[in-house]
Amino acid sequence: MTFILNDFKNSIVLADQLVANLRLQIVSGELSDEEKLSENTLAAQFGSSRGPVREALKILEYEGLVSLTKQGVIVRGLTERELDQLYDVRYMLERYCLTHLSNDSIPIIANKQEDIVDRMALALNHKDFAEFARQDIQFHNLPFELLDHRFINQSWENIKGLYQTVLYVGTKQRFEIGDFNYKEEVVQKHRDLVATLRTGDRVSIGKSLRAHFSRNSWIEKNQF
């Protein structure tokens, strides 16, 4: 029984790794829209059996990144409209979190986020896109960690992997083209959001977050 459970756990971990790898390849454009994928080829590529590959593809189908058809697995890249929709949902979820935090929680999350913004600025100075993206992701994860709401957190879990991959790819693209002025603006937007959060004014917090997720983003200037 122990061996069976271990095999099952290993299969889940491998499927998660496959999802992360394939999601990144699709969002970055390494796997192009309408490209056909083979379970056998993917299993050989990642040194896996077909089981974890099949599980990974089901998750990607749920996210809308592939279609499982009789002709095989077809890649579906994200359209700009879908990116808009992803950011809309992301905004609504985080807005709920930030505007429903207890008064006691606000200074706790503000202090933690302020430290994160300092690390983002340091990563920018060192031109370390991976660390910049990691800190940016952590900044926006914090509200969900402090809010006790089963269904908000469940909704976030459903889009978290895709959203974080989009953020990672966008950050990488900006750093590669040397658009560091834009990233300085991003750092300042995070500082502005923390400052507004400290006021405790729920209306102002919502407006500041909306500005943070405005269309003045890398999406406007990059094509998938």
C-alpha positions in Angstrom: 0.0 0.0 0.0 2.9 2.4 0.8 4.4 1.9 -2.6 1.0 2.5 -4.3 0.5 5.8 -2.3 4.1 6.9 -3.1 3.5 6.2 -6.8 0.3 8.2 -6.7 1.9 11.1 -5.0 4.8 11.1 -7.5 2.4 11.0 -10.3 0.6 14.1 -9.0 3.9 16.0 -8.5 5.0 15.1 -12.0 1.7 16.1 -13.5 2.0 19.5 -11.7 5.5 19.9 -13.2 4.3 19.1 -16.6 1.5 21.6 -16.3 3.9 24.4 -15.3 6.3 23.6 -18.1 3.6 23.3 -20.8 1.8 26.4 -19.6 4.9 28.4 -19.8 5.7 27.2 -23.3 2.2 28.1 -24.5 1.9 31.5 -22.8 5.4 32.5 -24.0 4.6 31.4 -27.6 7.2 28.6 -27.7 4.3 26.3 -28.5 2.3 28.1 -31.1 -1.5 28.4 -31.5 -3.0 25.5 -33.3 0.1 23.4 -32.9 -0.6 19.7 -32.4 0.8 17.8 -29.4 1.2 14.1 -28.9 0.9 12.4 -25.5 3.6 9.9 -26.5 6.0 12.7 -27.6 5.4 14.7 -24.4 5.9 11.6 -22.3 9.2 10.9 -24.0 10.3 14.6 -23.8 9.7 14.8 -20.0 10.7 11.2 -19.2 7.3 10.3 -18.0 4.6 7.8 -18.5 1.4 8.8 -20.3 -0.6 9.0 -17.1 0.9 12.2 -15.7 0.9 13.7 -19.2 -2.8 13.0 -19.6 -3.6 14.5 -16.2 -1.5 17.6 -17.1 -3.4 18.0 -20.4 -6.8 17.9 -18.6 -5.7 20.8 -16.4 -4.5 22.8 -19.3 -7.8 22.0 -21.1 -9.7 23.4 -18.1 -7.6 26.5 -18.3 -8.4 26.8 -22.0 -4.8 26.4 -23.2 -5.3 23.2 -25.1 -8.2 21.4 -26.8 -8.4 17.6 -26.5 -9.9 16.5 -29.8 -10.2 13.2 -31.7 -7.4 14.5 -33.9 -5.1 15.0 -30.9 -4.1 17.8 -28.6 -4.4 21.3 -30.1 -2.7 24.3 -28.5 -4.8 27.4 -27.9 -2.9 30.5 -27.2 -4.4 33.3 -25.1 -6.1 36.0 -27.1 -5.9 39.7 -25.9 -9.6 39.5 -24.9 -8.9 36.5 -22.8 -6.0 38.3 -21.2 -8.3 41.2 -20.4 -10.8 38.8 -18.8 -8.0 37.1 -16.8 -7.0 40.5 -15.4 -10.6 41.5 -14.7 -11.1 38.4 -12.6 -7.8 38.8 -10.9 -8.7 42.4 -10.0 -12.2 41.4 -8.7 -10.7 38.7 -6.4 -7.9 40.8 -5.0 -10.2 43.8 -4.6 -12.5 41.7 -2.4 -9.6 40.6 -0.3 -8.1 44.0 0.3 -11.5 45.7 1.0 -12.6 42.9 3.4 -9.4 42.6 5.5 -9.9 43.3 9.2 -8.5 46.5 10.6 -5.9 44.5 12.5 -4.7 42.7 9.3 -4.2 45.9 7.3 -0.9 47.0 9.0 0.4 43.4 8.9 -0.1 43.0 5.2 1.0 46.6 4.4 4.3 46.0 6.3 4.9 42.7 4.5 4.1 44.2 1.1 6.4 47.2 1.7 9.3 44.8 2.3 8.4 43.0 -0.9 8.4 46.2 -2.9 11.9 47.0 -1.6 13.0 43.6 -2.8 11.4 44.3 -6.2 13.3 47.5 -6.5 16.5 45.7 -5.6 15.8 43.0 -8.2 15.2 45.8 -10.8 18.6 47.4 -9.9 20.3 44.1 -10.5 18.2 43.5 -13.7 17.0 40.1 -12.2 13.7 39.5 -14.0 13.0 36.2 -12.3 13.4 37.6 -8.8 11.4 40.7 -9.8 8.5 38.4 -11.0 8.8 36.2 -7.9 8.4 39.2 -5.6 5.6 40.6 -7.6 3.7 37.3 -7.4 4.3 37.1 -3.7 3.0 40.7 -3.3 -0.3 39.7 -4.8 -0.6 36.4 -3.0 -0.5 37.9 0.4 -4.1 39.1 0.6 -5.4 35.6 -0.1 -3.2 34.2 2.6 -4.7 36.6 5.2 -8.4 36.4 4.1 -10.4 33.5 5.5 -12.8 33.0 2.6 -13.1 29.5 1.2 -14.7 30.3 -2.1 -12.6 33.4 -2.9 -9.4 31.4 -2.3 -10.9 28.5 -4.4 -11.5 30.9 -7.2 -8.0 32.3 -6.9 -6.5 28.8 -7.0 -8.4 28.1 -10.3 -6.6 31.0 -12.1 -3.4 31.4 -10.0 -1.1 29.2 -12.2 -2.2 30.9 -15.4 -2.0 34.4 -14.0 1.4 34.0 -12.5 2.7 32.5 -15.7 1.4 35.5 -17.7 3.0 37.9 -15.2 6.3 36.0 -15.4 6.4 36.0 -19.2 5.5 39.7 -19.3 8.2 40.6 -16.8 10.8 38.6 -18.8 9.8 40.3 -22.0 10.1 43.8 -20.5 13.5 43.0 -19.1 14.7 41.5 -22.3 13.9 44.7 -24.3 15.4 46.9 -21.6 12.2 48.6 -20.7 13.3 49.4 -17.1 11.5 52.7 -16.9 8.3 50.9 -17.2 9.3 48.5 -14.4 10.2 51.5 -12.2 6.6 52.7 -12.8 5.4 49.2 -11.7 7.4 49.5 -8.5 5.9 52.9 -7.8 2.4 51.6 -8.4 3.0 48.9 -5.8 4.2 51.6 -3.4 1.2 53.7 -4.1 -1.1 50.6 -3.4 0.6 50.0 -0.1 0.2 53.6 0.9 -3.5 53.6 0.1 -3.9 50.3 2.0 -2.5 51.9 5.1 -5.3 54.5 5.1 -7.8 51.8 5.6 -10.2 53.6 3.2 -11.9 50.7 1.4 -13.2 52.9 -1.5 -9.7 54.4 -2.1 -8.1 50.9 -1.9 -10.4 49.7 -4.6 -9.6 52.7 -6.8 -5.9 52.3 -6.3 -6.1 48.6 -7.2 -8.0 49.4 -10.3 -5.3 51.8 -11.4 -2.7 49.1 -10.6 -4.5 46.7 -13.0 -5.2 49.4 -15.7 -4.6 48.7 -19.4 -1.4 50.7 -19.1 0.4 47.4 -19.0 2.8 45.2 -20.9 -0.2 43.5 -22.6 -0.9 46.6 -24.7 2.6 46.6 -26.1 3.3 42.9 -26.6 1.7 40.3 -28.9 1.1 36.7 -28.0 
